[in-house]
Amino acid sequence: MKKNVGKIIAVILVVALLTTVLAACVPSDFSKAKENLEKNGYVATVVENGSIANAANAAAVLAATAFGVTLTGKCDAVVTGTNGDNGVTIYYFDNTTDAKAFNKVYKEKTKAAKEELKKAKDNGNITEEEYKESLEDMKNIKFGVSGKAFYFGTKEAVKACN
């Protein structure tokens, strides 16, 4: 009986993990992400590279500069979506290296922001309540890599583009 319980728990954990992983991914096609956002009540915009201006790549280069990331390729499209309360931005790169580089820097900046919040609380610059409220706000932000795409936004907006 104990062996069966262990197997059942293992299966439940695997299913839960797969559900989380599969639900966290953004579509690999930027037009599908835009379509899904609009279907869920978001105002969605796509910026692509064109014959006159490479606007998506220019936006990614600007973001990369702000984050201190060196791009190895190009950004083919940027999708943004908002419904007023929630928002998401997705960079569709031509390689996974750039998406992973953005994700790595975002993780580092999130960790640093949490440390700064803790210092501010410890130094008496913010109250315990403000500290907890800020941490809750940070928990609502989701970011990650899905194939060649890097995404960040509120949990609800990321879910809406799936």
N, C-alpha and C positions, 0 to 999 in steps of 0.2 A: 504494500500500500504506500509506503514512504517513497519508493522509487517512482510510482505513478504521480504522486503529488509534486515531486521535483520536476518531472517531465512536463506536467501541466503548467507549472510556474514558468519553466524555461520557454515554453511555447508562447505563453501570454506576454512575457518580456520581449521576445523576438517580434511578435506582432505589434506591440506598442512601439518598439523602436523603429520598425519599418514604417509604421503610420506616421510617426514624427518626422522621419527623414524624408519620406515621399511628400508629405504635406508642406515641408519647408522649402521646397524647390520652386523657383520661378520658371515659367515656360522658356524653352530654348529659342523660341521665335518671338521677337519683340512685338510683332503685330498681334500675336495671340495674347501677350501680356496686356497690350492696350485694349484689345477687345474684351478681355475678362474684367479689367478695371471698369470700363464703361458699362458693361453688363451689371456690375455691382454698384452703380451709382456714382462712380468717380469721374472727375474730369481728367482725361488722360492726354498727354502730349508725347509725340515721338519726334526726336531730332535725329536725322540721319546725315550721312555724308552725301554731298551732292556734287554736281559737275562744277559748280562755281565755288562753293565753300564746303569745307569739311567740318561742319558745325559740331557733329557728335564728337569727333576726334578733338576738336578745339576745347570743348567742354571737359572732356576727360583729361586733357593736358593741363587745363586750369586746376581741376580737382587734384590731379597727381602732384602738381607743384605745391598746392596748399598742404597736402599730406606728406610731401617729401618722398614720393614714389617716382622711380624712373621707369617709364613705360618701355616695353620691349617690342610692342606692336601698335596696332591701331584700335580705336574704339569705333565700331560700326554704327551703333545707335545708342541713344539714351532715352529711356522711357520714364516719365514722371506721372504720378497720379495723386490726386487729392480729392477729398470730399469735404474739406473745411476743417474737420477735426483730425483726420488721419492722412498720412501721405507716405509715398514710396518713391524711390529713385533706383533705376536699374541701369547699369552700364553693361552693354553687350560688346565684349572685346573679341578680337580675332584669335586670342590665345588664352589659355588658362593661367599662365604665369602672371599676367597683369591683374586678372581678377583676384588671384590669391595674394598678390602684393597689396592690393587695396584692403582685402580682408585682414591681413596681418597688421597693417597700420591701424585699422579701425579697432581691432582688439587691443592693441597697445594704448591707443588714445582713450578707449573706454576704461581700461584698467587705471590709467593715470588720472582720469576724471574722478573715479571712485576714491582714489587715494587723496586727491585734493579735497574732495568733499569731507572725508574723514578728518583731515588736518584742520579744515575750517570748523568742523564741529568740536574737535578736541581743543582748538584755540579759543573757542567761545564766539566765533564769528557768525555761526548759525546755530539755531536751536536743534535739539534732538528731533523735534517734529519736522523741521525743515529738512534735516538730514534724511530722515525716513521717507519723506515725501519725494525728495530728489531721487533716492534710490528706487522708489516705486516707478517714477517716471522713466528712469533708465531701463528698468525691467520691461517696459512696454516697447522698447526699441529692439528691432530684430535686424540682423545683418548676416551676410554669408555669401557663399559662392555656390552657384549652380551651373556646372559646366564651365562655359566661358563668360558667364555673367556674374557681376558683383551687385548685390542689392542691399539697400538699407531703408528702413522706414518703421512705421508702427506695425505691431503684430497684425492688426486688423487689415491694414493696407497691403501687407505682404500676402496675407491669406487671400485677399480679394483679387490679386493678379494671377492666382493659380486657377 
